[in-house]
């Protein structure tokens, strides 16, 4: 019988994903992460997690590769004897004129943001028991798009709202919760707080500041912890008040 909880975080080698992965590791949860390219960066996250005394591993899995995502779930479940938590975090940030978006770009972004959440959930659920938790990472741009160029991104992240609510109904009888977290402007390599557009993004927030990846990780930690046991099918915005 397993004595420790375990988690799989997709896109866990950097930014918000890395913060989400390291938070439960500090609480004694074994954690697997997926990464797309940088084995060194993923290895550094694993090393930091194992230093806390838990078991951790990194599995290379492109978010567009269905077989790789399923394999990552199977490897994590085999390594830990099951899975209690899945966080679907992998994502990109396509931005540009609506008129220039190609059909191939639409397919790729929908695959990364929608299909790459559906497939791991489908693969992980057979390894979950009552008390399992799934958290999808969306975007505050689902709630409000204050500037042009984000139609494809907002559309793809909006798909997670339907997935979250539907899975909450499908998995509720099994005692598994499913929730959605929408980060706003967050200080990562993809959108640094010192970047060229950062001051404009701050102006859209009620608090006048960027979020830290740990802010998002804290909300996820609540949802996958004891405090989230009766929360399901819900969405939480962590954006310093940008959609207020």
C-alpha positions as CSV (number, residue, x, y, z in Angstrom):
1,X,0.0,0.0,0.0
2,X,1.3,3.5,-0.9
3,X,2.0,5.7,2.1
4,X,2.8,8.9,0.1
5,X,0.7,10.9,-2.4
6,X,2.0,11.4,-5.9
7,X,1.5,14.0,-8.7
8,X,2.1,14.5,-12.4
9,X,2.6,18.1,-13.6
10,X,2.8,18.6,-17.4
11,X,5.2,21.4,-18.5
12,X,6.8,21.3,-15.2
13,X,10.4,22.3,-16.1
14,X,10.0,26.1,-15.9
15,X,7.9,29.0,-14.8
16,X,4.5,28.4,-13.4
17,X,4.8,24.6,-14.0
18,X,8.0,24.4,-12.0
19,X,6.6,26.3,-9.1
20,X,3.5,24.1,-9.1
21,X,5.6,21.0,-9.1
22,X,8.0,22.1,-6.3
23,X,5.2,23.2,-4.0
24,X,3.8,19.7,-3.3
25,X,7.3,18.2,-3.2
26,X,8.0,20.4,-0.2
27,X,4.9,18.9,1.4
28,X,6.1,15.3,1.0
29,X,4.4,14.5,-2.3
30,X,6.3,12.5,-5.0
31,X,6.2,14.4,-8.3
32,X,6.7,13.6,-11.9
33,X,7.0,16.4,-14.5
34,X,7.0,16.4,-18.3
35,X,9.1,18.7,-20.4
36,X,9.4,19.3,-24.1
37,X,13.1,20.3,-24.8
38,X,15.4,21.1,-22.0
39,X,16.5,18.0,-20.1
40,X,19.0,20.1,-18.1
41,X,16.3,22.4,-16.9
42,X,13.9,19.6,-16.1
43,X,16.8,17.8,-14.3
44,X,17.4,20.8,-12.1
45,X,13.8,20.9,-11.0
46,X,13.9,17.2,-10.2
47,X,17.1,17.6,-8.2
48,X,15.5,20.4,-6.2
49,X,12.5,18.3,-5.5
50,X,14.5,15.2,-4.5
51,X,16.5,17.3,-2.1
52,X,13.3,17.6,0.0
53,X,13.3,13.9,0.5
54,X,10.6,12.9,-2.0
55,X,10.9,10.8,-5.2
56,X,10.8,12.7,-8.5
57,X,11.3,12.1,-12.1
58,X,11.1,14.0,-15.5
59,X,9.7,12.5,-18.6
60,X,10.2,14.1,-22.0
61,X,6.8,14.5,-23.7
62,X,5.8,17.0,-26.3
63,X,2.4,18.3,-25.6
64,X,1.4,17.6,-29.3
65,X,2.4,13.9,-29.0
66,X,-0.5,11.9,-27.7
67,X,1.5,8.7,-27.3
68,X,4.2,10.5,-25.3
69,X,1.6,12.0,-23.0
70,X,0.0,8.7,-22.3
71,X,3.4,7.1,-21.8
72,X,4.4,9.9,-19.3
73,X,1.2,9.1,-17.3
74,X,1.9,5.4,-17.3
75,X,5.6,5.9,-16.3
76,X,4.6,8.2,-13.4
77,X,1.9,5.8,-12.1
78,X,4.3,2.9,-12.3
79,X,7.1,4.7,-10.6
80,X,4.9,5.8,-7.7
81,X,2.4,3.0,-7.6
82,X,-0.5,5.2,-8.6
83,X,-1.3,8.9,-9.0
84,X,-3.3,11.2,-6.8
85,X,-2.9,14.6,-8.6
86,X,-2.7,15.7,-12.2
87,X,-1.9,19.3,-13.1
88,X,-2.3,20.1,-16.8
89,X,0.0,23.1,-17.2
90,X,1.9,22.7,-20.5
91,X,1.2,25.7,-22.8
92,X,2.5,28.3,-25.2
93,X,1.7,31.9,-25.8
94,X,0.9,32.5,-29.5
95,X,0.1,36.2,-30.3
96,X,-0.4,38.0,-33.5
97,X,-2.9,39.5,-36.0
98,X,-6.0,37.4,-36.3
99,X,-5.8,37.6,-40.1
100,X,-2.4,36.0,-40.2
101,X,-3.2,32.8,-38.1
102,X,-3.0,29.7,-40.3
103,X,-5.0,26.5,-40.0
104,X,-1.9,24.6,-38.9
105,X,-1.4,27.1,-36.1
106,X,-4.9,26.6,-34.9
107,X,-4.5,22.9,-34.9
108,X,-1.2,23.0,-33.0
109,X,-2.4,25.5,-30.3
110,X,-5.7,23.6,-29.8
111,X,-3.6,20.4,-29.5
112,X,-1.3,21.9,-26.8
113,X,-4.0,23.7,-24.8
114,X,-7.0,21.4,-25.1
115,X,-6.1,17.9,-26.3
116,X,-3.0,17.9,-24.1
117,X,-5.2,18.3,-21.1
118,X,-7.9,15.8,-22.2
119,X,-5.4,13.0,-23.0
120,X,-3.4,13.0,-19.7
121,X,-6.6,13.1,-17.7
122,X,-7.9,10.1,-19.6
123,X,-4.6,8.3,-19.0
124,X,-4.3,9.2,-15.3
125,X,-7.8,8.5,-14.1
126,X,-7.5,4.7,-14.2
127,X,-4.6,5.1,-11.7
128,X,-6.6,7.4,-9.3
129,X,-8.8,6.5,-6.4
130,X,-11.3,8.6,-4.4
131,X,-9.6,11.8,-3.3
132,X,-7.9,12.3,-6.7
133,X,-7.4,15.8,-8.0
134,X,-7.1,17.3,-11.5
135,X,-6.3,20.9,-12.0
136,X,-6.2,22.6,-15.4
137,X,-4.2,25.7,-15.9
138,X,-6.0,28.2,-18.1
139,X,-5.5,32.0,-18.5
140,X,-7.2,35.2,-17.3
141,X,-7.5,36.1,-21.0
142,X,-10.5,33.7,-21.0
143,X,-12.3,36.2,-18.7
144,X,-11.1,39.4,-20.4
145,X,-9.0,40.2,-23.5
146,X,-7.8,43.8,-23.1
147,X,-5.7,44.0,-26.2
148,X,-5.6,42.6,-29.7
149,X,-3.7,39.6,-31.0
150,X,-4.8,36.9,-28.6
151,X,-7.9,35.4,-30.3
152,X,-6.3,31.9,-30.9
153,X,-4.8,31.8,-27.4
154,X,-8.0,32.8,-25.7
155,X,-10.1,30.4,-27.8
156,X,-7.8,27.5,-27.0
157,X,-7.7,28.2,-23.2
158,X,-11.5,28.7,-23.2
159,X,-11.8,25.0,-24.1
160,X,-10.6,24.2,-20.6
161,X,-13.7,25.7,-19.0
162,X,-15.9,23.1,-20.7
163,X,-13.5,20.3,-20.1
164,X,-13.2,21.2,-16.4
165,X,-17.0,21.4,-15.8
166,X,-17.7,18.2,-17.8
167,X,-15.0,16.2,-16.1
168,X,-16.1,17.4,-12.7
169,X,-19.5,15.7,-13.4
170,X,-18.0,12.6,-15.0
171,X,-15.5,12.0,-12.2
172,X,-17.5,13.3,-9.2
173,X,-19.0,9.8,-8.5
174,X,-15.5,8.5,-8.2
175,X,-14.5,11.1,-5.6
176,X,-12.2,12.9,-8.0
177,X,-12.3,16.7,-8.2
178,X,-11.5,18.8,-11.3
179,X,-10.8,22.5,-11.2
180,X,-9.4,25.3,-13.3
181,X,-6.9,28.0,-12.4
182,X,-6.5,31.1,-14.6
183,X,-3.2,32.9,-14.1
184,X,-2.8,36.5,-15.2
185,X,0.4,38.3,-16.0
186,X,3.0,36.2,-14.1
187,X,6.7,36.8,-13.9
188,X,8.2,34.0,-16.0
189,X,10.7,33.7,-18.8
190,X,7.7,33.8,-21.2
191,X,6.4,37.1,-19.8
192,X,9.0,38.7,-17.5
193,X,7.9,41.4,-15.1
194,X,10.7,43.5,-16.6
195,X,9.7,42.9,-20.2
196,X,8.8,45.6,-22.8
197,X,5.0,45.2,-22.3
198,X,5.1,44.7,-18.5
199,X,4.1,48.3,-17.5
200,X,1.1,48.2,-19.8
201,X,0.0,44.8,-18.3
202,X,0.4,46.2,-14.8
203,X,-2.0,49.0,-15.6
204,X,-4.7,46.5,-16.3
205,X,-4.5,45.1,-12.8
206,X,-6.3,46.3,-9.7
207,X,-3.1,45.8,-7.6
208,X,-0.7,47.3,-10.1
209,X,1.7,44.4,-10.0
210,X,2.6,41.1,-11.7
211,X,1.9,37.8,-10.0
212,X,4.7,35.4,-9.0
213,X,4.6,31.7,-10.1
214,X,4.3,30.9,-6.4
215,X,1.0,32.7,-6.3
216,X,-0.4,30.3,-8.8
217,X,1.2,27.4,-7.1
218,X,-0.4,28.3,-3.8
219,X,-3.9,28.2,-5.3
220,X,-3.2,24.9,-6.9
221,X,-1.8,23.6,-3.6
222,X,-5.1,24.5,-1.9
223,X,-7.2,22.7,-4.5
224,X,-5.1,19.5,-4.4
225,X,-4.9,19.6,-0.6
226,X,-7.4,19.0,2.2
227,X,-9.0,22.4,1.7
228,X,-10.1,21.5,-1.8
229,X,-11.9,18.3,-1.1
230,X,-15.4,19.8,-1.7
231,X,-14.4,22.2,-4.6
232,X,-15.0,20.9,-8.1
233,X,-16.0,22.3,-11.5
234,X,-14.8,25.7,-10.4
235,X,-12.5,28.3,-11.9
236,X,-10.1,30.6,-9.9
237,X,-8.4,33.7,-11.3
238,X,-4.9,34.6,-10.0
239,X,-4.2,37.9,-11.8
240,X,-3.8,40.8,-9.3
241,X,-7.3,41.9,-10.2
242,X,-6.9,42.2,-14.0
243,X,-10.5,41.0,-14.6
244,X,-12.0,42.7,-11.6
